Amino acid sequence: MKSFSRHIPLVFLLGTLATAVPAQAQEFKAGFVNTDRIFREASTAKAAQAKLEQEFSRREKELVDQGNALKSATEKFEREAPTMAESQRVSRQRQLVDQDRDFQRKRREFQEDLTARKNEELGQVLERANKVVKQVAESEKYDVILQEAVYINPKHDITDKVIKAMNAAAGNGGK
């Protein structure tokens, strides 16, 4: 009888722990944000994309025009080359090679400039998104917000809340 009474506090303690563990597990709150959706759907991301298109459209058109002119010149050279004098053909070929080299250089510079500016703009959008994510996490008492995951249950996805908050902030002057 004495050993049974010694185990009563232990049984009581285990019972208390068993009921306390699920309560603690339910308190942990996790969320997920899909940054790709933010880059596609948030008004600040759309504005950044429009700004980039405006900023680079003239250079892109010039490159397309230069590429088309080079293509036409090459086709003309191929048609006329058989009837050209050797020195004229070599000279014209060198000229086309130089034009192509210039075109390739400009195209590469354009792509590098565009990539750098895109990274700049998207970095600013991500910075704004992270501030909003932090605000949502603090106001709704999340313990963790993930931006990348192999799988996420849709009930934990707070992307819509973040996009709405970003759009509302953009509508109020970005505050």
C-alpha positions as CSV (number, residue, x, y, z in Angstrom):
1,M,0.0,0.0,0.0
2,K,2.9,2.3,0.7
3,S,4.4,1.9,-2.8
4,F,1.1,2.7,-4.4
5,S,0.8,6.0,-2.6
6,R,4.3,7.0,-3.6
7,H,3.3,6.7,-7.2
8,I,0.2,8.9,-7.0
9,P,2.2,12.1,-7.3
10,L,4.1,10.7,-10.3
11,V,0.9,9.6,-12.0
12,F,-0.6,13.1,-11.3
13,L,2.5,14.8,-12.7
14,L,2.4,12.7,-15.8
15,G,-1.3,13.4,-16.3
16,T,-0.6,17.1,-15.9
17,L,2.2,17.1,-18.4
18,A,0.2,15.1,-20.9
19,T,-2.5,17.8,-20.9
20,A,0.0,20.7,-20.9
21,V,2.0,19.5,-23.9
22,P,-0.9,19.8,-26.5
23,A,-1.7,23.2,-25.1
24,Q,1.8,24.4,-25.7
25,A,1.9,22.9,-29.2
26,Q,-1.2,24.7,-30.2
27,E,0.3,28.1,-29.1
28,F,3.1,27.8,-31.8
29,K,1.9,29.7,-34.9
30,A,3.6,29.5,-38.2
31,G,2.9,31.2,-41.5
32,F,4.2,31.2,-45.1
33,V,4.7,33.9,-47.6
34,N,5.1,33.2,-51.4
35,T,7.6,35.9,-52.6
36,D,7.1,35.0,-56.2
37,R,3.4,35.9,-55.9
38,I,4.3,39.2,-54.2
39,F,6.7,40.0,-57.1
40,R,3.8,39.3,-59.5
41,E,0.8,40.7,-57.7
42,A,1.8,43.5,-55.3
43,S,1.2,47.0,-56.7
44,T,4.7,48.1,-55.8
45,A,6.1,45.2,-57.8
46,K,3.9,46.0,-60.8
47,A,5.0,49.7,-60.5
48,A,8.6,48.6,-60.4
49,Q,8.1,46.5,-63.5
50,A,6.5,49.4,-65.4
51,K,9.3,51.7,-64.3
52,L,11.9,49.2,-65.7
53,E,10.0,48.8,-69.0
54,Q,9.8,52.6,-69.4
55,E,13.5,53.0,-68.5
56,F,14.7,50.3,-70.9
57,S,12.2,50.4,-73.7
58,R,14.1,52.9,-75.8
59,R,17.4,51.0,-75.6
60,E,15.6,47.7,-76.3
61,K,14.0,49.2,-79.4
62,E,17.4,50.5,-80.6
63,L,18.9,47.0,-80.1
64,V,16.1,45.4,-82.1
65,D,16.5,47.9,-84.9
66,Q,20.3,47.5,-84.9
67,G,19.8,43.7,-85.0
68,N,17.4,43.9,-87.9
69,A,19.7,46.2,-89.8
70,L,22.6,43.8,-89.2
71,K,20.5,40.9,-90.4
72,S,19.5,42.7,-93.6
73,A,23.1,43.8,-94.3
74,T,24.3,40.2,-93.8
75,E,21.6,38.9,-96.1
76,K,22.5,41.5,-98.7
77,F,26.2,40.7,-98.4
78,E,25.4,36.9,-98.9
79,R,23.4,37.7,-102.1
80,E,26.0,40.1,-103.6
81,A,29.2,38.3,-102.4
82,P,29.6,36.0,-105.4
83,T,29.7,39.0,-107.8
84,M,32.0,41.2,-105.6
85,A,35.7,41.7,-106.1
86,E,37.8,39.8,-103.5
87,S,39.1,43.0,-101.8
88,Q,35.6,44.5,-101.7
89,R,34.2,41.2,-100.3
90,V,36.9,41.0,-97.5
91,S,36.4,44.6,-96.6
92,R,32.6,44.2,-96.4
93,Q,33.0,41.0,-94.4
94,R,35.2,42.8,-91.9
95,Q,32.7,45.6,-91.6
96,L,29.9,43.1,-90.9
97,V,32.0,41.3,-88.2
98,D,32.7,44.7,-86.5
99,Q,29.0,45.6,-86.6
100,D,28.1,42.2,-85.1
101,R,30.7,42.6,-82.4
102,D,29.4,46.1,-81.6
103,F,25.8,44.7,-81.5
104,Q,26.8,41.8,-79.2
105,R,28.6,44.2,-76.9
106,K,25.6,46.5,-76.7
107,R,23.2,43.6,-76.2
108,R,25.4,42.2,-73.3
109,E,25.6,45.7,-71.7
110,F,21.9,46.1,-72.0
111,Q,21.2,42.8,-70.3
112,E,23.7,43.5,-67.5
113,D,22.1,47.0,-66.9
114,L,18.6,45.6,-67.0
115,T,19.5,42.7,-64.6
116,A,21.2,45.2,-62.1
117,R,18.2,47.6,-62.2
118,K,15.8,44.7,-61.8
119,N,17.6,43.4,-58.8
120,E,17.6,46.9,-57.3
121,E,13.9,47.3,-57.8
122,L,13.0,43.8,-56.6
123,G,15.2,44.3,-53.6
124,Q,13.2,47.4,-52.6
125,V,9.9,45.5,-53.1
126,L,11.3,42.6,-51.0
127,E,12.4,45.1,-48.3
128,R,8.9,46.6,-48.2
129,A,7.3,43.1,-48.2
130,N,9.6,42.0,-45.3
131,K,8.5,45.0,-43.2
132,V,4.8,44.1,-43.9
133,V,5.5,40.5,-43.1
134,K,7.0,41.5,-39.8
135,Q,4.0,43.8,-39.0
136,V,1.6,41.0,-39.8
137,A,3.6,38.5,-37.7
138,E,3.7,40.8,-34.7
139,S,0.1,41.9,-34.9
140,E,-1.2,38.3,-35.3
141,K,1.3,36.8,-33.0
142,Y,3.1,34.4,-35.4
143,D,6.2,32.6,-34.1
144,V,7.8,32.1,-37.5
145,I,7.1,33.1,-41.1
146,L,8.8,31.1,-43.8
147,Q,9.5,32.4,-47.3
148,E,10.5,29.1,-48.8
149,A,9.3,25.6,-48.1
150,V,9.0,22.3,-49.9
151,Y,5.4,22.0,-48.8
152,I,3.1,24.3,-47.0
153,N,-0.5,23.7,-46.0
154,P,-2.5,26.5,-47.6
155,K,-4.1,27.5,-44.3
156,H,-0.7,28.8,-43.2
157,D,-0.2,31.0,-46.4
158,I,-0.4,34.7,-45.4
159,T,0.6,35.9,-48.9
160,D,-2.8,37.5,-49.6
161,K,-2.7,39.4,-46.3
162,V,0.8,40.7,-47.1
163,I,-0.1,41.7,-50.6
164,K,-3.3,43.5,-49.4
165,A,-1.3,45.4,-46.7
166,M,1.4,46.3,-49.2
167,N,-1.2,47.6,-51.7
168,A,-2.9,49.6,-49.0
169,A,0.4,51.1,-47.9
170,A,1.3,51.9,-51.5
171,G,-2.1,53.6,-51.8
172,N,-1.3,55.7,-48.8
173,G,2.0,57.0,-50.2
174,G,4.1,53.9,-49.3
175,K,3.9,54.3,-45.6
